[in-house]
Amino acid sequence: MSKREGISPGAFLSGLGLVCVLLSYSRAEAGNTSEAVGYGIYAATCFLLLYAFVVPAKCGVITTKGGSCGHPAKGVLLGCRHIGYHRLAKLKARFGLHPVVPATRTTRSAAAPVERVVAVERNWREWVIFWVPVASFVVATVSMTTDVMGLFD
């Protein structure tokens, strides 16, 4: 089995983000603030995408046994590929949509399997890991935009 050729998504987003940071800085030094803000927003978007979809993380979807899924996932938005519905169920649960999926286990009784609500592990670490970068992205974008537009001068 040959190794996949090409650049990894993590390396690409990191490199592109750093190039955008350097371009933003050089444009700001040259006095072109609108281009500087544009490149700054591109850089922030690259780093947010890197964090959301590439950085290794734990799945964290609550399993049928009540614990959290410990399989590896890529990024903090998507779940693992170990169980089919975890991938997008984690994304929906992060934003409070709580998808309902059919139970995969059946009981010995003749009763039909029940549906259950998908949830993501809730603790302070998971909350901070998810919301701090999202909030910092929004604050950075608003800050750069207000600086260029001169709204508070």
C-alpha positions in Angstrom: 0.0 0.0 0.0 1.6 3.3 -1.1 1.5 6.4 1.0 -0.9 9.1 -0.3 1.0 11.8 -2.1 0.5 15.5 -1.7 0.3 17.9 1.1 -1.8 17.2 4.1 -4.8 19.4 4.9 -3.3 20.5 8.2 0.0 21.6 6.6 -1.9 23.4 3.8 -4.2 25.3 6.2 -1.3 26.1 8.6 0.9 27.4 5.7 -1.9 29.4 4.1 -2.8 30.9 7.5 0.8 32.0 8.1 1.1 33.5 4.6 -2.1 35.4 5.2 -0.8 36.7 8.6 2.4 37.9 6.9 0.5 39.5 4.0 -1.8 41.2 6.5 1.1 42.6 8.5 2.9 43.9 5.4 -0.3 45.5 4.0 -0.9 47.2 7.4 2.7 48.5 7.4 2.2 49.9 3.9 -0.9 51.7 5.0 -3.4 49.7 3.0 -5.7 48.7 5.9 -8.6 47.3 3.9 -6.3 44.6 2.3 -4.7 44.0 5.7 -8.1 43.3 7.2 -9.0 41.0 4.3 -5.8 39.0 4.7 -6.4 38.9 8.5 -9.9 37.5 8.1 -8.5 34.9 5.6 -5.8 33.9 8.2 -8.4 33.6 11.0 -10.6 31.5 8.8 -7.7 29.2 7.9 -6.9 28.6 11.6 -10.6 28.1 12.5 -11.0 25.5 9.7 -7.8 23.8 10.9 -9.1 23.7 14.5 -12.6 22.6 13.5 -11.8 19.9 10.9 -8.2 18.8 11.1 -6.7 18.8 14.6 -6.9 15.4 16.2 -9.6 15.1 18.9 -11.7 12.6 20.8 -15.2 11.8 19.4 -17.0 12.4 22.7 -20.5 11.4 21.5 -22.4 9.7 24.4 -22.7 6.0 23.7 -25.6 3.6 24.5 -23.7 2.6 27.7 -23.7 6.1 28.9 -20.0 6.9 28.5 -18.4 9.0 25.9 -17.0 7.6 22.7 -13.2 7.5 22.9 -12.4 6.9 19.3 -10.3 9.4 17.5 -11.9 12.1 15.3 -10.6 14.9 13.2 -11.4 18.4 14.5 -13.8 19.4 17.2 -16.9 19.6 15.0 -17.1 16.1 13.5 -17.3 12.7 15.3 -15.5 9.5 14.6 -16.0 7.2 11.6 -16.2 4.1 13.8 -20.0 4.3 14.1 -21.8 5.7 11.1 -24.0 8.3 12.7 -21.3 9.8 15.0 -19.7 11.8 12.2 -22.5 14.3 11.7 -24.4 13.7 14.9 -21.6 15.4 16.9 -21.8 18.5 14.6 -25.6 18.7 15.1 -25.4 18.1 18.8 -22.7 20.8 19.2 -25.2 23.4 18.0 -28.1 22.1 20.0 -30.0 20.2 17.3 -29.7 16.8 19.1 -30.6 14.4 16.3 -32.6 11.4 17.2 -31.2 8.1 15.8 -32.7 4.6 16.0 -31.2 2.3 18.6 -28.9 -0.3 17.1 -29.4 -2.8 19.9 -32.6 -4.8 20.3 -33.8 -6.2 23.5 -34.8 -9.9 23.9 -38.4 -8.8 24.3 -40.6 -8.4 21.2 -40.8 -4.6 21.8 -39.6 -2.4 19.0 -36.2 -0.7 19.5 -36.5 2.8 20.9 -35.0 5.9 19.5 -32.5 8.0 21.5 -31.2 11.5 21.4 -27.5 12.0 20.5 -25.5 14.2 22.8 -21.9 15.2 23.2 -19.9 14.9 26.4 -20.5 18.0 28.5 -17.6 19.1 30.8 -15.8 22.4 31.2 -12.8 21.2 29.1 -15.0 20.3 26.0 -16.9 23.6 26.4 -13.7 25.7 26.5 -12.1 23.7 23.6 -15.2 24.3 21.4 -16.4 27.8 22.2 -13.3 29.8 22.9 -11.9 29.6 19.4 -15.3 30.3 17.9 -15.7 33.4 20.1 -12.2 34.5 19.4 -12.8 34.2 15.6 -15.9 36.4 15.8 -14.2 39.0 18.0 -11.2 39.1 15.8 -13.3 39.6 12.7 -15.4 42.3 14.3 -12.3 44.1 15.6 -10.6 44.1 12.3 -13.7 45.3 10.5 -14.3 48.2 12.9 -10.6 49.2 12.7 -10.8 49.5 8.9 -14.1 51.2 8.8 -13.2 53.6 11.5 -16.5 53.1 13.3 -15.3 54.2 16.7 -12.8 57.0 15.8 
